[in-house]
Amino acid sequence: MTLAPSRHPKPQLRVLLCAPRGFCAGVVRAIESVERALEIYGAPVYVRHEIVHNKYVVESLKSKGAVFVEELEEIPDSGVPVVLSAHGVPRAVQEEASRRKLFVLDATCPLVTKVHREAEIHFRRGREIVLIGHAGHPEVVGTMGRLPPGAITLIETAQQAEAFVARDAARLSYVTQTTLSIDDAAQIVECLKRRFPQIVGPHKEDICYATTNRQEAVKKVAPKVDAMIVVGAPNSSNSQRLKEVAERAGCPHAVLLQRAADIDWQALGAIGSLAITAGASAPEVLVEEVLDAFAARYDLHVETESAVTENVFFPLPRVLRPIEAAE
Ligand code: SF4
């Protein structure tokens, strides 16, 4: 039986794909660390915490033999590799791993490690440290846990920055989470600098290149479209920030969703233009899935809006590199 062509042509939809979007160099390195460990050592490979905040990625690694745990105590004493997630860990986790002689592969993003080093240097120089970030996020837990309790004070908002009381204003420093809103962080830093002119901070902020570039791309596109879809997980900080940035930049309807099945077509209403981006932990295959869902309902005209070109690459942990590359 052949179906008669529909008498109602699909409505037109202009789609702007934000670039850059999706995977950053730290996420690629973390996922490849697990994949390489599985290739070299075989299953199982333990992974402490979601390697990156994306269910699709986690499920696909699980299907290859990765076993995800929240704490090292869930891992039996053995020579099985244990990969630490991209978000970084408190010092106590590394200490426990070395006491138990676990075979650790550290997939902490080098840009998170850089923040750890900055905090450690401030501490050694006798400075009180303010960490600008979101309470409970694993990166924040990791950074705060690099130093003894009380060494770092977490500040989440400009109001908290206004109310902060320094032990010694002449010996104060700050570091930031890597995945903050650029504008919110700038406001907090501005407040701290105004109140504590001697505060010491990074030469260039700690917000990473990937967070910065994805937010810039969203800012460029958001005012031009009727709606914006951010593909990413609700527990992904940089994905949440992209949705906020889109709203603040004037997009009337911004949504964060994990899969095409999550699209609320009714809430989307009648739109003539749509932008799509993806958080740093969301794979491109999920962007394609969303595009396919729209293509089933609309006649798409797809363009890419590019804010900047990225060419950042982080090598794998040394033991996972191919022999010739490790030398
Ligand atoms: S978002 Fe930034 S800090 Fe986080 S893994 Fe990616 S590059 Fe590293």
Residues whose N, C-alpha, C, O or C-beta is under 5 A from the ligand:
A	BS01	SF4	C24 A25 G26 V27 A86 C109 L111 V112 T178 C208 A210 T211 A280
